[in-house]
Amino acid sequence: MLTPYTHHALPPFITHLEMGTMAAIPGLAYCQLSFDRYAWQDELFARYAIPFPPRLHAAGVKRRAEYLAARYGAKRLLAHHGCDASVGMAADRAPLWPAGWCGSLSHTHDRAIAIIAPGDGGLTPGVDIEMLAPETMRETADMFTSAQEQALLAACPLPYESALLIAFSAKESLFKALYPEVRRFFDFDAARVCQIDTTAQRITLELTQTLTARRAQGSQLTGYYFLAEDHLITLIA
């Protein structure tokens, strides 16, 4: 799913950074990175030229590290495509993208990912990254999937817990992709999983309610997933 074109690191905080593209979604670029929160220093905001938002003054090291890592990934992507700007934070805490660009950010534990696309490309990017947590998935499955979805996921070739995580993450990506258009919170039951193609690493979601005039009940959206040894990435655009 992910096709990298560069790798490097900026120790001690950023231990690995990878940038690349996604063949299945032309125009979409990604940057995923690993970071060490124990190497955190507040001066990293200045070093990486990321504006420090007032909302982070009361935040701890974990939140500051996650915020900086994801936005540094976005900054590197934007710079690679000729945009010398950073991603800010809107009043509703959503990422505030530079004019002419759209994208999505996600982070978990010591990993972060950013995706970007030209604003006039017709894409609505949403990304999510999650650590594998089989026991948690089993215990919380009813919170984000219906009995019908659970039966579909149990029947696919993947381990059931991995399939559950893909469903959870894909719905998180869906929310991030549609929020700029919908502009309000909607829950996991606003969409259902109707297909997982493990060969193409593709998942199809169907809206179960009308969110906007353009996003009507019954509309389908396609997402993609990348399942690694200890984490999962899902993308919708």
Order of alpha helices (4+ residues) and beta strands (2+ residues): beta-beta-beta-alpha-alpha-beta-beta-beta-beta-beta-alpha-alpha-alpha-beta-beta-beta-beta
